[in-house]
Amino acid sequence: MSAYLVFTREETLEPSELALYKEMVVPTLGTFELKILAAYGAHEVLEGAPTEGVVIVEFPTVELAKAWYTSPAYEAARAHRFKGAKYRCILVQGV
């Protein structure tokens, strides 16, 4: 069953750290059968706090989503995302 990681950027803290994250995350994208469904496109918050951007990534399974998120390559990239901005990341199983 498919699974989705939904990232919402709430506040940018350090653009240079986000640039490093972007550079480091790209090589991790081809190894876990993931598909980027949305990435910082135009969006409208209908409920809740404002957000600067949204990324939605589809995986074939919850296990693959977790494997990518906890992979050494993504963990190294993720450290720069944490320094660069306040994010929320939600893992949701598809129907």
C-alpha positions in Angstrom: 0.0 0.0 0.0 1.4 3.4 -0.9 2.7 5.9 1.6 3.3 9.6 1.5 5.7 11.9 3.2 4.3 15.4 3.5 6.8 18.1 4.3 5.7 21.7 5.2 8.2 24.4 5.6 7.0 26.8 8.3 9.8 29.3 8.5 13.2 29.7 6.8 16.1 30.2 9.3 19.2 30.0 7.2 19.0 29.9 3.4 22.5 28.7 2.9 21.7 25.6 4.9 18.7 24.9 2.8 20.9 25.2 -0.3 23.2 22.6 1.1 20.2 20.4 1.9 18.9 20.7 -1.7 22.3 19.8 -3.1 22.6 16.8 -0.8 19.1 15.4 -1.1 19.0 15.1 -4.9 21.3 12.0 -5.0 19.1 10.2 -2.5 15.9 10.5 -4.6 16.7 7.7 -7.1 17.2 4.9 -4.7 13.8 4.2 -3.0 11.2 4.1 -5.8 9.9 7.4 -4.7 7.9 9.9 -6.8 7.7 13.6 -6.0 4.0 14.6 -6.4 4.4 18.3 -5.3 7.4 20.5 -4.6 7.0 24.1 -3.5 4.3 24.9 -6.1 1.6 27.5 -5.6 -0.4 26.6 -2.5 -3.2 28.1 -0.4 -3.6 27.4 3.3 -7.3 26.8 4.0 -6.9 25.9 7.7 -4.2 26.3 10.3 -1.0 28.3 10.4 0.7 29.7 7.3 3.3 27.7 5.5 6.1 28.8 3.2 6.0 25.6 1.1 4.9 22.0 0.7 6.5 18.9 -0.7 4.6 15.6 -1.1 6.6 12.4 -1.8 5.0 9.1 -2.7 6.5 5.7 -1.9 5.2 2.2 -2.7 5.1 1.3 1.0 5.5 2.7 4.5 8.6 0.6 4.9 10.3 2.2 1.9 9.3 5.7 3.1 10.9 5.0 6.5 13.9 3.4 4.9 14.6 6.5 2.8 13.9 8.9 5.7 16.3 7.0 8.0 19.0 6.2 5.3 22.5 7.5 6.1 22.5 9.7 3.0 19.2 11.4 3.8 20.0 11.7 7.5 23.2 13.7 6.4 21.1 16.0 4.2 18.3 16.3 6.7 20.7 17.8 9.3 21.1 20.8 7.0 17.3 21.1 6.6 16.9 21.2 10.4 19.4 24.1 10.5 17.9 25.9 7.5 14.2 26.0 8.4 11.4 24.9 10.7 9.6 22.0 9.0 7.0 19.4 9.8 7.1 16.0 8.2 4.2 13.6 8.3 4.1 10.0 7.1 0.6 8.9 6.0 -0.4 5.6 4.6 -2.5 5.6 1.4 -5.9 4.0 1.0 
